[in-house]
Amino acid sequence: EVERSGALSASPPAAGAGPGGNQTTAIIDVNPPRGTRDFPPDDMRLRTWLFHNFREVARLFAFEEVDFPVLESEALFIRKAGEEITEQLYSFEDKGGRRVALRPELTPSLARLVIQKGKSVSLPLKWFAIGQCWRYERTTRGRRREHYQWNMDIIGVPGVAAEAELIFSIVTLFKRLGLTASDVGFKVSSRKVLQAVLQCYSIPENLFGEVCVIIDKMEKIPLSEIEEKLTSIGISLEAIKGLVQVLSLKSLPQLEELLGAAGDAVADLKQLFILAEQYGYSQWIHFDASVVRGLAYYTGIVFEGFDRQGNLRAICGGGRYDKLLSTFGGDDIPACGFGFGDAVIIELLKDKGLLPMLTHMVDDIVFPLDLELQGPAAMVASTLRQKGRSVDLVLENKRLKWVFKHAERINASRLILVGDSEWQRGMVRVKNLSTREEHDLKVDELE
Ligand SMILES: CC(=O)Nc1cnc2ccccc2c1
């Protein structure tokens, strides 16, 4: 059992036999830091498979991949709306006295890059990124402190056609993973609904973000606490009643009745549902006024992907954020996007028996039958590699029994034996490991 007292053990053992002899070798905690994960081969294959599907969908939708530093200026994420994501910011002061943070999300970095690029990029932009995001979660909840997020963003398109396309890109991903509209769906609403209500109770615009963040906790904390938080930021009881009422609406016609067809909240939503019909994914989405999402910067359509069984947290979420770039000092550029985490989707696929069986596969094992043939064996390996075959070259003097066992473990298709008598004739012995058939081949006949 490895010492679990932090990274280096407090009481190192007596002088170890480490290099230099007289150093004491501290016991390193071989587990990753709390809330983080390693990706050994099996897990890495699953992650690579998932990210390959993210990238394939992005390619189908003609999005370009971008990336940013995992470390950003803290200022990028400081928002006064009480969001969990900013309260759990993984931030610190670096050796240059700068306030920096491990990014908790990708959207602010994307906004920063768009502004930085300014006129040198032509709108609209369709960019995507897959990046690790961090939070400093009090260990009491034992939740993960990092996850990978797939983000897709459309910058410069003011109309809901952008949101319709983004939601369809997620539908496309779900289909690729084997999920159907009976497994998952999207709840769709618009923050313009809340905006309309706040306006009719003449609540100041600057409270909008905060109200949304509080309302987003509706399902997580008791209504009394919601009311208390809203009251504490100056929202009248009457306005709170109005908010709660509008959030419980179950249909667009009901919403239209309450808000009137005038407000562009209803118009946006109607247009989005018409587009969804035309894309053919209507049965994947429905209006749900209670969807708010917990990020302060959303200004319009918001949506979240959920499992219809209702066992899991949201699979993904997104929306329109038309003001974010201008709050960073950029031009007033409309934008919308979503984030899709690497955790809930895997749990869902596990529940549905849809996880792929991924194994390490190698084309050829090359084995020199004795040490003098290591050189020729390496040449045979590189000939095969030049033809694009993956080759595991046996690097030590192993018994043939071990080589066969090893071939099984790595699912090799062929075993290439380099033996003295064959080599004298420029040949190697090729054993097909599934048919057991074997024959001698000239090296340059190998493919
Ligand atoms: C289920 C899960 O791992 N969630 C998770 C894990 N780490 C995060 C880190 C930053 C922001 C959100 C995060 C969300």
The ligand as a Gaussian input file, in Angstrom:
#p B3LYP/6-31G(d) Opt

LIG

0 1
 C      -19.580000      15.136000     -14.143000
 C      -18.326000      16.006000     -14.126000
 O      -17.240000      15.524000     -14.146000
 N      -18.525000      17.340000     -14.076000
 C      -17.534000      18.301000     -14.056000
 C      -16.199000      18.046000     -13.717000
 N      -15.295000      19.015000     -13.722000
 C      -15.608000      20.283000     -14.059000
 C      -14.654000      21.278000     -14.087000
 C      -15.000000      22.551000     -14.454000
 C      -16.306000      22.851000     -14.793000
 C      -17.258000      21.883000     -14.769000
 C      -16.933000      20.581000     -14.402000
 C      -17.893000      19.581000     -14.398000

